[in-house]
Structure formats: C-alpha cells, structure tokens
Amino acid sequence: MAVHASQYNQGNSPKASFMRDTVVIAGAGQAAAQAVISLRHGGYGGAILMAGDEPYLPYQRPPLSKKFLAGELEQERLHLRPEQFYRDHDVQLRLGTRVEAIDRRRRTVSIDGQAVGYDKLILATGSQVRRVPIPGQDLPQVHYLRTIDDVRGIQAAFRPGRRMVVIGGGYIGLEVAAVAVTAGLDVCVVEIADRVMARVVAPPVSQFYLQAHQEAGVQFHLGAGVAEIRSDGGGVRVICTSGAELPADLVVVGVGILPATQLAEDAGLECSNGIVVDEFCRSSDPDIYAAGDCTSHPNRLLGRRLRLESVHNATEQGKTAALDILGRAEPYAQVPWFWSDQYDLKLQMTGIADNYSSLVLRGEPASRSFAVFYFAGGRLIAVHAVNSPREFMLSKKLIADGARLDPAAVADSSVPFKALAEAALGH
C-alpha cells in the first residue's frame, strides 16, 4: 500500500493522519531547497518530502572547489538553510537515501523499498561527474570532485610538496589547481584541448588564465589526453597520449558533468540532454516537474533550448516549479550567468558565447581587470568579465534587452561603460 508523506511521523512509520496534498522532491541540492523555500513562503500547506542520496542538509556546491577545499570555510556554512528551518516549515528530510523509481500511473515513488504517494513530484536530481574511461581510474589516489565527501578525500592527501595532477582544464580543474598550488603542492594540469576553458571562453580569456596559473607555478600539458594511470609505489604515474609520464601522489579529475536523468528515463519521461521541460519546468508528465542541472529548458531570450550547470539556473527553476504548483505560473526566461574564482581573479560570465561572430576586448588583461564582449549580428550575446563587476552587471541587462552596442565604443575604455549601457537601454 502506498502511503503519503503526511502519514509519516518523525520515526518514519505510517500513522493515521489527515491526508494532505503532497509534494515529493527527488534530490536535495540547490533546486530542491529553493523549491521548498518557495512553496512554504508561497503558502503551500501540504506535505513536503525531500529525499537526497547524500547524508547532508542541502548545501552549496560552488565553494567545494574553492574556499571549502582550501579549508577556509566550515561545512556548516555550506548549508543553504539550517536544520531548524526544515523542522519549522514541516519538511520531511530523507537524507542518505534516494527516490529509486517512479510509478506515474499510481503517482507513487519508491523510497527505501516503500511506495510513497505524491500529488506533484519535482525531480531535482542534479548531475553526476563525467568519468574518464581509462585503465587506473579506480586507483585510490584518483579523485573526482562533486560532493563534500569527495573534498574530504582530496584534503586528506593535501600536503605541501606533494605532487598533484589535475585532469581537465575547465572551471573545476583550474579552481582545484589554484587552491592546490597556493597550499604548496606541485601541480600539473593535463588538458586535451589546446587551451584552457576552451569550451566556454574565447582565446584571450584562455591565454590570460593560462599565464596567471603559470605565474603561480602550475605546469600544463595542453593538447594531451590521458591514456592510463599506473600504480607506482605509494603514488601513481599518469601516462599522457603525448608520451609524457607524470608522477603524482594524487590525481583530481575534472572533465565535466552529465545530467542525472536515469530516474526520469526509467519512468518514461522525455529526455534529451537532460529532462525536457517547458518554460514552467513541467516535464512531459503534467504532475512531474524538473529543475536544475538535470533539465533541458527553452530560453525565449536566447531563442533555443539550454541545459545549464549553475546556481542561478537551479535556484530560478526551483522557484518556477514551486510557483506553478501554487497556481501562480511565471515562465522562466532569464539570461544565464556563471562565475569562477581562481586566486584573486573573479571571472563573471553572462549569456552564452558559443555562436559569436566577433569579440571586443575592453581593458587590458595585464591590469587583471578587463572584459570580453561577444557579438552576433551586431547584437551583444555574452560578456566574460575579469574583476569587472560593473561591466558584468550592466551586461546582464543589455543581453536581456537584446541591445545593440557599437563595438568600437565598447573597446574604448575611456568612455564610461555605464553611459554606453544607459544609451543602449534608452535610459
């Protein structure tokens, strides 16, 4: 027999109870926590059950590869809300477990082998690390970084003078490299592309970050893959496709993430590079929503479907799903934005730059404060700003408005950017 979340007491055993409407949330990350917050703040009076496979309260992931890895942030400060918040708002937390299956016909999910009924289900299953299919990937010296426990495993091997090889020169790999070299480790990054962060930034930004890392002492093997990781005494040896052999005491792999869609796929929901949702975060089943890294959503501002990996996207989609459940539907249509902290450099990005036709550099990279503007057909589509918060903030508005800027004027840093933005926005 299926039980509703409202039939659980604190001991998780069924009891006689008034049957309230129930929202079940599969996942316990940023999108899940925001859905809870928005439901309760919006006046939802039904039962809420959240199930997540980690044994921790919902927490922020971005600091994991930055301040938390560096030991500058306590675990409690990662939490999005303290435990008391969930008690005060009558949210049943099922941590260290997961939603194992969905029965759409009966509107139940399986948790720890028991069927739990739902009226609405939110899939906030997030993402999982992309693993490297090479010999030696399961050696104890090889680490991935996605969870608190992953970081604890890396920290246990953090010692000044130890040798670390980072596989992957994207955001996560470079953030880990920055923390490690600052902590006194000997760091080498192996990246299969011919430049760092090649998937998301233009060559001038790649070159700037490569130089910043090299000046800090990080070594690079670009244009090289990894063929094998061999055990070598108490450490390992990373064998590159270029023929280089890199001795290491620990290896951290950061080669991207994949949407966690297996639960949705098994339930027969439409999936294509993520769980397919509409602008209200509704899946192909009207009683099931999805939010966060696991989704593919239509973005009318950019005119295409996107799958995003960002706090902003997870937060806003969690809100959107909750509002639709509350009967106050508001379409999700925002310009994406992201950030990365490496050393004293804050890279802030807005828009999507993969289809640009021209770019403009504003400011001098040597000053460690500059921005790259990406244009397509005369329209601004993305901006990558390094230690330039004003350009970043104003550019979000410009991209959302579909504004057109004169590239020559943008390149002239003697002209205040605020004046350019206000003119383009008609202020």
MOHUTA-V519229 format. One record per residue. N is the residue number from 1. RES is the residue in three letters. SS is DSSP state (a for helix, b for strand, c for the rest). PSI is psi in whole degrees, 0 to 359 (NA if undefined). BURIAL is # if it has 9 or more other ideal C-beta (glycine too) atoms within 8 Angstrom, else .. Layout:
BEGIN
N RES SS PSI BURIAL
N RES SS PSI BURIAL
END
This chain:
BEGIN
1 MET c 137 .
2 ALA c 141 .
3 VAL b 151 #
4 HIS b 157 #
5 ALA a 329 #
6 SER a 351 #
7 GLN a 1 #
8 TYR b 137 #
9 ASN c 187 .
10 GLN c 339 .
11 GLY c 4 .
12 ASN c 27 .
13 SER c 147 .
14 PRO b 148 .
15 LYS c 159 .
16 ALA c 131 .
17 SER c 154 .
18 PHE c 131 .
19 MET c 105 .
20 ARG c 161 #
21 ASP c 150 .
22 THR b 132 #
23 VAL b 124 #
24 VAL b 135 #
25 ILE b 119 #
26 ALA b 108 #
27 GLY c 154 #
28 ALA c 49 #
29 GLY c 208 #
30 GLN a 312 #
31 ALA a 319 #
32 ALA a 313 #
33 ALA a 318 #
34 GLN a 324 #
35 ALA a 317 #
36 VAL a 310 #
37 ILE a 313 #
38 SER a 324 #
39 LEU a 310 #
40 ARG a 317 #
41 HIS a 336 .
42 GLY c 0 #
43 GLY c 12 .
44 TYR c 124 #
45 GLY c 2 .
46 GLY c 181 #
47 ALA b 146 #
48 ILE b 127 #
49 LEU b 128 #
50 MET b 127 #
51 ALA b 126 #
52 GLY b 144 #
53 ASP c 347 .
54 GLU c 152 #
55 PRO c 17 .
56 TYR c 154 #
57 LEU c 155 #
58 PRO c 132 #
59 TYR b 165 #
60 GLN c 134 .
61 ARG c 326 #
62 PRO a 321 .
63 PRO a 348 #
64 LEU a 319 #
65 SER a 7 #
66 LYS c 253 #
67 LYS c 326 .
68 PHE c 316 #
69 LEU c 323 #
70 ALA c 354 #
71 GLY c 18 .
72 GLU c 2 .
73 LEU c 126 #
74 GLU c 153 .
75 GLN a 322 #
76 GLU a 331 .
77 ARG a 352 .
78 LEU a 334 #
79 HIS b 135 #
80 LEU c 326 #
81 ARG c 148 #
82 PRO c 163 .
83 GLU a 326 .
84 GLN a 329 .
85 PHE a 315 .
86 TYR a 325 #
87 ARG a 312 .
88 ASP a 331 .
89 HIS c 18 #
90 ASP c 52 .
91 VAL b 124 #
92 GLN b 118 #
93 LEU b 126 #
94 ARG b 83 #
95 LEU b 152 #
96 GLY c 17 .
97 THR c 181 #
98 ARG c 161 .
99 VAL b 120 #
100 GLU b 331 #
101 ALA b 159 #
102 ILE b 130 #
103 ASP b 98 #
104 ARG c 327 #
105 ARG c 317 .
106 ARG c 351 .
107 ARG c 57 #
108 THR b 157 #
109 VAL b 156 #
110 SER b 123 #
111 ILE b 120 #
112 ASP c 36 .
113 GLY c 0 .
114 GLN b 139 .
115 ALA b 127 #
116 VAL b 126 #
117 GLY b 151 #
118 TYR c 153 #
119 ASP c 319 #
120 LYS b 143 #
121 LEU b 132 #
122 ILE b 121 #
123 LEU b 111 #
124 ALA c 54 #
125 THR c 351 #
126 GLY c 223 #
127 SER b 171 #
128 GLN b 153 .
129 VAL b 145 #
130 ARG c 123 .
131 ARG c 150 .
132 VAL c 120 #
133 PRO c 70 .
134 ILE c 154 #
135 PRO b 135 .
136 GLY c 0 #
137 GLN c 341 #
138 ASP c 8 .
139 LEU c 148 #
140 PRO c 340 .
141 GLN c 355 #
142 VAL b 126 #
143 HIS b 149 #
144 TYR b 164 #
145 LEU c 107 #
146 ARG c 335 #
147 THR c 170 .
148 ILE a 316 #
149 ASP a 324 .
150 ASP a 315 #
151 VAL a 319 #
152 ARG a 321 .
153 GLY a 321 #
154 ILE a 316 #
155 GLN a 327 #
156 ALA c 336 .
157 ALA c 0 #
158 PHE c 111 #
159 ARG c 136 .
160 PRO c 135 .
161 GLY c 345 .
162 ARG c 156 #
163 ARG b 125 #
164 MET b 133 #
165 VAL b 128 #
166 VAL b 123 #
167 ILE b 110 #
168 GLY c 124 #
169 GLY c 39 #
170 GLY c 198 #
171 TYR a 306 #
172 ILE a 313 #
173 GLY a 317 #
174 LEU a 325 #
175 GLU a 318 #
176 VAL a 317 #
177 ALA a 318 #
178 ALA a 315 #
179 VAL a 317 #
180 ALA a 314 #
181 VAL a 327 #
182 THR a 328 #
183 ALA c 359 #
184 GLY c 10 .
185 LEU c 157 #
186 ASP b 112 .
187 VAL b 136 #
188 CYS b 132 #
189 VAL b 130 #
190 VAL b 123 #
191 GLU b 129 #
192 ILE c 333 .
193 ALA c 170 #
194 ASP c 4 .
195 ARG c 161 #
196 VAL c 153 #
197 MET c 34 #
198 ALA c 333 #
199 ARG c 338 .
200 VAL c 341 .
201 VAL c 160 #
202 ALA c 162 #
203 PRO a 320 .
204 PRO a 324 #
205 VAL a 318 #
206 SER a 313 #
207 GLN a 320 #
208 PHE a 314 #
209 TYR a 325 #
210 LEU a 313 #
211 GLN a 319 .
212 ALA a 318 #
213 HIS a 319 #
214 GLN a 320 #
215 GLU a 332 .
216 ALA a 350 #
217 GLY c 3 .
218 VAL c 135 #
219 GLN b 155 .
220 PHE b 143 #
221 HIS b 97 #
222 LEU b 153 #
223 GLY c 25 .
224 ALA c 133 #
225 GLY c 183 .
226 VAL b 124 #
227 ALA b 329 .
228 GLU b 152 #
229 ILE b 118 #
230 ARG b 141 #
231 SER b 138 .
232 ASP b 87 .
233 GLY c 234 .
234 GLY c 356 .
235 GLY b 208 #
236 VAL b 170 #
237 ARG b 122 #
238 VAL b 118 #
239 ILE b 114 #
240 CYS b 156 #
241 THR c 342 .
242 SER c 350 .
243 GLY c 346 .
244 ALA c 144 .
245 GLU b 121 .
246 LEU b 111 #
247 PRO b 143 #
248 ALA b 148 #
249 ASP c 334 #
250 LEU b 153 #
251 VAL b 133 #
252 VAL b 127 #
253 VAL b 125 #
254 GLY c 81 #
255 VAL c 28 #
256 GLY c 176 .
257 ILE b 163 #
258 LEU b 145 .
259 PRO b 138 #
260 ALA c 91 #
261 THR c 2 #
262 GLN a 317 .
263 LEU a 315 #
264 ALA a 318 #
265 GLU a 316 #
266 ASP a 332 .
267 ALA c 358 #
268 GLY c 16 .
269 LEU c 151 #
270 GLU c 127 .
271 CYS b 137 #
272 SER c 102 .
273 ASN c 46 .
274 GLY c 169 #
275 ILE b 122 #
276 VAL b 122 #
277 VAL c 164 #
278 ASP c 190 .
279 GLU c 353 #
280 PHE c 10 #
281 CYS c 24 #
282 ARG b 136 #
283 SER c 191 #
284 SER c 352 .
285 ASP c 123 .
286 PRO c 344 .
287 ASP c 2 #
288 ILE b 128 #
289 TYR b 164 #
290 ALA b 146 #
291 ALA c 144 #
292 GLY c 205 #
293 ASP c 336 #
294 CYS c 356 #
295 THR b 156 #
296 SER b 118 #
297 HIS b 154 #
298 PRO b 133 .
299 ASN b 105 #
300 ARG c 336 .
301 LEU c 326 #
302 LEU c 350 #
303 GLY c 29 .
304 ARG b 175 .
305 ARG b 141 .
306 LEU b 150 #
307 ARG c 119 #
308 LEU c 149 .
309 GLU c 85 .
310 SER c 154 #
311 VAL a 315 #
312 HIS a 313 #
313 ASN a 315 #
314 ALA a 316 #
315 THR a 311 #
316 GLU a 325 #
317 GLN a 326 #
318 GLY a 317 #
319 LYS a 315 #
320 THR a 315 #
321 ALA a 316 #
322 ALA a 316 #
323 LEU a 323 #
324 ASP a 320 #
325 ILE a 325 #
326 LEU c 355 #
327 GLY c 18 .
328 ARG c 61 .
329 ALA c 129 .
330 GLU c 120 .
331 PRO c 141 .
332 TYR c 113 #
333 ALA c 88 .
334 GLN c 156 #
335 VAL c 128 #
336 PRO c 149 #
337 TRP b 154 #
338 PHE b 170 #
339 TRP b 162 #
340 SER b 131 #
341 ASP b 121 .
342 GLN b 119 #
343 TYR c 229 .
344 ASP c 22 .
345 LEU b 120 #
346 LYS b 113 #
347 LEU b 117 #
348 GLN b 131 #
349 MET b 137 #
350 THR b 146 #
351 GLY b 181 #
352 ILE c 124 #
353 ALA c 14 #
354 ASP c 346 .
355 ASN c 36 .
356 TYR c 151 #
357 SER c 338 .
358 SER b 160 .
359 LEU b 156 #
360 VAL b 134 #
361 LEU b 126 #
362 ARG b 120 #
363 GLY b 174 #
364 GLU b 123 .
365 PRO a 328 #
366 ALA a 336 .
367 SER a 352 .
368 ARG c 25 #
369 SER b 105 .
370 PHE b 173 #
371 ALA b 146 #
372 VAL b 127 #
373 PHE b 129 #
374 TYR b 130 #
375 PHE b 150 #
376 ALA b 118 #
377 GLY c 34 .
378 GLY c 357 .
379 ARG b 139 #
380 LEU b 125 #
381 ILE b 341 #
382 ALA b 155 #
383 VAL b 135 #
384 HIS b 114 #
385 ALA b 128 #
386 VAL b 117 #
387 ASN c 39 #
388 SER c 70 #
389 PRO a 328 #
390 ARG a 313 .
391 GLU a 320 #
392 PHE a 308 #
393 MET a 315 .
394 LEU a 327 #
395 SER a 328 #
396 LYS a 317 #
397 LYS a 319 #
398 LEU a 317 #
399 ILE a 318 #
400 ALA a 327 #
401 ASP c 354 .
402 GLY c 31 .
403 ALA c 152 #
404 ARG b 132 .
405 LEU c 151 #
406 ASP c 113 .
407 PRO a 323 #
408 ALA a 321 .
409 ALA a 322 #
410 VAL a 321 #
411 ALA a 339 #
412 ASP c 96 .
413 SER c 353 .
414 SER c 344 .
415 VAL c 121 .
416 PRO c 130 .
417 PHE a 328 #
418 LYS a 320 .
419 ALA a 319 .
420 LEU a 315 #
421 ALA a 315 #
422 GLU a 322 .
423 ALA a 318 .
424 ALA a 328 #
425 LEU a 356 #
426 GLY c 24 .
427 HIS c NA .
END
